[in-house]
Amino acid sequence: MMGGLRSVGGLARSLAIYRFRPWQVAALARFYRQFLRPGDLAFDIGAHVGNRTLALRRAGARVVAIEPQRLFHRFLRTTLPRDVTLIHGALGARCGTAAIAVSRLHPTVSSLRPDIATSIGRSAGFTHVAWDARERIAVTTLDGLIARHGRPRLVKIDVEGYEAEVLAGLGHALPVVAFEYLPADLAVAEACVSRLAALGPYRFNLVRGEAHGFALPGWTNGGGLLRALAEIARDNRSGDIYAALPDAVPS
Protein backbone atom coordinates (compact mmCIF):
# COMPACT_ATOMS: atom_id res chain seq x y z
CA MET A 1 0.00 0.00 0.00
CA MET A 2 2.71 2.48 1.01
CA GLY A 3 4.77 1.59 -2.07
CA GLY A 4 1.78 2.34 -4.28
CA LEU A 5 1.22 5.69 -2.61
CA ARG A 6 4.89 6.59 -3.01
CA SER A 7 4.75 5.71 -6.70
CA VAL A 8 1.64 7.82 -7.26
CA GLY A 9 3.29 10.67 -5.36
CA GLY A 10 6.37 10.36 -7.56
CA LEU A 11 4.27 10.47 -10.71
CA ALA A 12 2.44 13.55 -9.43
CA ARG A 13 5.78 15.23 -8.68
CA SER A 14 7.07 14.57 -12.19
CA LEU A 15 3.85 15.78 -13.79
CA ALA A 16 3.98 19.02 -11.81
CA ILE A 17 7.61 19.66 -12.78
CA TYR A 18 7.60 18.58 -16.42
CA ARG A 19 4.19 17.90 -17.95
CA PHE A 20 1.79 20.50 -16.56
CA ARG A 21 3.80 23.42 -17.95
CA PRO A 22 2.64 23.73 -21.56
CA TRP A 23 4.70 26.87 -22.14
CA GLN A 24 7.83 24.76 -21.60
CA VAL A 25 6.75 22.29 -24.28
CA ALA A 26 6.17 25.19 -26.69
CA ALA A 27 9.60 26.67 -25.92
CA LEU A 28 11.28 23.28 -26.35
CA ALA A 29 9.54 22.80 -29.68
CA ARG A 30 10.93 26.13 -30.92
CA PHE A 31 14.37 25.05 -29.74
CA TYR A 32 14.15 21.67 -31.50
CA ARG A 33 13.06 23.25 -34.78
CA GLN A 34 16.62 24.46 -35.38
CA PHE A 35 17.55 20.78 -35.86
CA LEU A 36 14.37 19.23 -37.27
CA ARG A 37 12.35 19.50 -40.44
CA PRO A 38 8.72 18.34 -40.65
CA GLY A 39 8.63 14.57 -40.97
CA ASP A 40 12.12 13.95 -39.55
CA LEU A 41 12.46 10.98 -37.20
CA ALA A 42 13.45 11.56 -33.56
CA PHE A 43 14.06 9.16 -30.67
CA ASP A 44 13.19 10.09 -27.08
CA ILE A 45 15.21 7.70 -24.90
CA GLY A 46 13.91 7.94 -21.35
CA ALA A 47 10.59 9.61 -22.13
CA HIS A 48 9.43 9.84 -18.49
CA VAL A 49 6.18 11.89 -18.55
CA GLY A 50 6.50 12.74 -22.23
CA ASN A 51 7.25 16.46 -22.22
CA ARG A 52 10.19 16.06 -24.61
CA THR A 53 8.21 13.66 -26.79
CA LEU A 54 5.45 16.25 -27.11
CA ALA A 55 7.97 19.00 -27.89
CA LEU A 56 9.66 16.90 -30.59
CA ARG A 57 6.28 16.08 -32.10
CA ARG A 58 5.23 19.73 -31.97
CA ALA A 59 8.47 20.59 -33.79
CA GLY A 60 7.25 18.37 -36.63
CA ALA A 61 9.09 15.14 -35.93
CA ARG A 62 7.86 11.58 -36.04
CA VAL A 63 8.74 10.30 -32.58
CA VAL A 64 9.74 6.94 -31.16
CA ALA A 65 9.62 7.17 -27.35
CA ILE A 66 11.13 4.61 -24.97
CA GLU A 67 10.29 4.44 -21.27
CA PRO A 68 11.34 1.62 -18.91
CA GLN A 69 9.31 2.38 -15.77
CA ARG A 70 6.01 0.49 -15.81
CA LEU A 71 3.96 3.24 -14.16
CA PHE A 72 5.23 5.91 -16.53
CA HIS A 73 4.84 3.70 -19.58
CA ARG A 74 1.19 3.11 -18.63
CA PHE A 75 0.70 6.86 -18.21
CA LEU A 76 2.25 7.57 -21.62
CA ARG A 77 0.23 4.83 -23.29
CA THR A 78 -2.99 6.57 -22.28
CA THR A 79 -1.92 10.19 -22.80
CA LEU A 80 0.45 10.43 -25.78
CA PRO A 81 -0.94 11.07 -29.27
CA ARG A 82 -1.51 7.86 -31.23
CA ASP A 83 1.02 8.79 -33.89
CA VAL A 84 3.86 8.45 -31.34
CA THR A 85 5.50 5.03 -31.30
CA LEU A 86 5.83 4.08 -27.62
CA ILE A 87 8.08 1.25 -26.44
CA HIS A 88 8.25 -0.24 -22.95
CA GLY A 89 11.94 -0.98 -22.60
CA ALA A 90 15.43 0.45 -22.29
CA LEU A 91 18.61 0.86 -24.31
CA GLY A 92 22.10 -0.32 -23.44
CA ALA A 93 25.36 -1.55 -24.87
CA ARG A 94 23.86 -4.93 -25.84
CA CYS A 95 20.51 -6.66 -26.05
CA GLY A 96 19.15 -8.61 -23.10
CA THR A 97 17.46 -7.73 -19.83
CA ALA A 98 18.47 -5.52 -16.92
CA ALA A 99 17.16 -4.28 -13.59
CA ILE A 100 16.20 -0.64 -13.27
CA ALA A 101 16.64 0.90 -9.82
CA VAL A 102 13.46 2.89 -9.21
CA SER A 103 13.08 5.80 -6.83
CA ARG A 104 9.34 5.79 -6.26
CA LEU A 105 9.26 9.28 -4.72
CA HIS A 106 11.85 10.77 -7.11
CA PRO A 107 11.30 8.74 -10.31
CA THR A 108 13.24 11.17 -12.50
CA VAL A 109 16.46 9.64 -11.11
CA SER A 110 15.52 5.98 -11.65
CA SER A 111 18.36 4.33 -13.54
CA LEU A 112 19.74 1.12 -15.02
CA ARG A 113 23.10 2.06 -13.58
CA PRO A 114 23.80 -0.67 -11.00
CA ASP A 115 25.83 1.57 -8.67
CA ILE A 116 23.46 4.55 -8.77
CA ALA A 117 22.87 4.61 -5.00
CA THR A 118 26.57 4.49 -4.11
CA SER A 119 27.84 6.88 -6.78
CA ILE A 120 25.43 9.66 -7.65
CA GLY A 121 23.32 8.87 -4.59
CA ARG A 122 26.05 10.10 -2.24
CA SER A 123 26.47 13.43 -4.01
CA ALA A 124 25.01 16.76 -3.01
CA GLY A 125 21.40 17.02 -4.05
CA PHE A 126 20.83 13.26 -4.04
CA THR A 127 21.32 12.28 -0.39
CA HIS A 128 17.56 12.46 0.25
CA VAL A 129 16.80 10.02 -2.59
CA ALA A 130 16.05 6.35 -1.96
CA TRP A 131 16.11 3.79 -4.78
CA ASP A 132 13.54 1.57 -3.14
CA ALA A 133 12.24 -0.70 -5.93
CA ARG A 134 13.52 -2.82 -8.82
CA GLU A 135 11.92 -3.62 -12.16
CA ARG A 136 13.22 -6.10 -14.73
CA ILE A 137 13.15 -4.68 -18.23
CA ALA A 138 14.03 -5.72 -21.79
CA VAL A 139 17.06 -3.94 -23.25
CA THR A 140 17.92 -3.31 -26.89
CA THR A 141 20.56 -1.11 -28.52
CA LEU A 142 20.41 2.09 -30.48
CA ASP A 143 21.54 0.15 -33.53
CA GLY A 144 18.70 -2.32 -32.95
CA LEU A 145 16.20 0.50 -32.60
CA ILE A 146 17.46 2.08 -35.83
CA ALA A 147 17.20 -1.25 -37.66
CA ARG A 148 13.54 -1.47 -36.62
CA HIS A 149 12.39 2.15 -36.94
CA GLY A 150 14.86 3.96 -39.21
CA ARG A 151 17.73 6.41 -38.87
CA PRO A 152 16.76 9.37 -36.68
CA ARG A 153 17.70 12.96 -37.30
CA LEU A 154 17.85 13.59 -33.54
CA VAL A 155 18.26 11.34 -30.51
CA LYS A 156 17.60 12.63 -26.99
CA ILE A 157 19.00 10.48 -24.14
CA ASP A 158 18.10 11.10 -20.50
CA VAL A 159 18.78 7.93 -18.51
CA GLU A 160 20.38 9.13 -15.26
CA GLY A 161 24.01 8.12 -15.55
CA TYR A 162 23.50 5.33 -18.11
CA GLU A 163 24.09 7.51 -21.18
CA ALA A 164 27.52 6.06 -22.01
CA GLU A 165 26.09 2.52 -22.14
CA VAL A 166 23.34 3.70 -24.49
CA LEU A 167 25.90 5.27 -26.82
CA ALA A 168 28.03 2.12 -26.65
CA GLY A 169 25.18 0.46 -28.55
CA LEU A 170 25.53 2.90 -31.46
CA GLY A 171 27.88 1.94 -34.27
CA HIS A 172 27.70 4.97 -36.58
CA ALA A 173 27.25 8.73 -36.40
CA LEU A 174 23.80 10.32 -36.33
CA PRO A 175 23.13 13.97 -37.20
CA VAL A 176 22.22 15.20 -33.70
CA VAL A 177 22.61 13.48 -30.33
CA ALA A 178 21.58 15.14 -27.06
CA PHE A 179 22.35 13.56 -23.70
CA GLU A 180 22.02 14.61 -20.09
CA TYR A 181 25.03 15.44 -17.96
CA LEU A 182 25.08 15.22 -14.16
CA PRO A 183 27.57 17.39 -12.24
CA ALA A 184 27.80 14.58 -9.70
CA ASP A 185 29.50 12.35 -12.28
CA LEU A 186 31.09 14.18 -15.18
CA ALA A 187 33.02 11.03 -16.09
CA VAL A 188 29.86 9.80 -17.81
CA ALA A 189 29.74 12.96 -19.94
CA GLU A 190 33.42 12.54 -20.78
CA ALA A 191 32.79 8.95 -21.90
CA CYS A 192 29.86 10.07 -24.06
CA VAL A 193 31.86 12.84 -25.72
CA SER A 194 34.72 10.42 -26.37
CA ARG A 195 32.38 7.85 -27.89
CA LEU A 196 30.71 10.36 -30.20
CA ALA A 197 34.05 11.87 -31.26
CA ALA A 198 35.14 8.37 -32.28
CA LEU A 199 32.05 8.00 -34.46
CA GLY A 200 32.24 11.27 -36.36
CA PRO A 201 33.45 14.90 -36.55
CA TYR A 202 30.96 16.19 -34.00
CA ARG A 203 30.70 19.74 -32.73
CA PHE A 204 29.36 20.31 -29.23
CA ASN A 205 27.36 22.78 -27.18
CA LEU A 206 25.32 22.54 -24.01
CA VAL A 207 22.14 23.67 -22.30
CA ARG A 208 22.06 24.41 -18.58
CA GLY A 209 19.13 23.09 -16.58
CA GLU A 210 15.79 23.52 -18.36
CA ALA A 211 16.91 26.52 -20.42
CA HIS A 212 15.87 26.78 -24.05
CA GLY A 213 19.10 28.15 -25.45
CA PHE A 214 22.76 27.21 -25.62
CA ALA A 215 25.17 28.20 -22.86
CA LEU A 216 28.24 28.51 -25.08
CA PRO A 217 28.57 31.32 -27.65
CA GLY A 218 29.68 28.88 -30.32
CA TRP A 219 30.01 25.18 -31.10
CA THR A 220 33.28 23.56 -30.11
CA ASN A 221 35.17 20.29 -30.26
CA GLY A 222 35.06 17.67 -27.53
CA GLY A 223 37.99 19.06 -25.58
CA GLY A 224 36.55 22.57 -25.60
CA LEU A 225 33.18 21.27 -24.45
CA LEU A 226 34.64 19.35 -21.53
CA ARG A 227 36.71 22.33 -20.38
CA ALA A 228 33.61 24.53 -20.45
CA LEU A 229 31.55 21.86 -18.71
CA ALA A 230 34.02 21.63 -15.83
CA GLU A 231 33.40 25.31 -15.12
CA ILE A 232 29.66 25.37 -15.76
CA ALA A 233 28.94 22.27 -13.68
CA ARG A 234 30.19 24.00 -10.53
CA ASP A 235 26.67 25.34 -10.01
CA ASN A 236 25.60 21.70 -9.47
CA ARG A 237 22.79 21.91 -12.04
CA SER A 238 22.32 19.14 -14.57
CA GLY A 239 21.76 19.92 -18.22
CA ASP A 240 22.09 18.54 -21.73
CA ILE A 241 25.04 18.25 -24.07
CA TYR A 242 24.28 18.50 -27.79
CA ALA A 243 26.50 16.88 -30.39
CA ALA A 244 25.88 17.74 -34.05
CA LEU A 245 27.64 16.73 -37.23
CA PRO A 246 28.91 19.75 -39.22
CA ASP A 247 25.96 19.88 -41.63
CA ALA A 248 23.50 19.67 -38.68
CA VAL A 249 24.97 22.55 -36.63
CA PRO A 250 22.40 25.37 -36.57
CA SER A 251 23.46 28.38 -38.61
Order of alpha helices (4+ residues) and beta strands (2+ residues): alpha-alpha-beta-alpha-beta-alpha-beta-beta-beta-beta-alpha-beta-alpha-beta-alpha-beta-alpha-beta
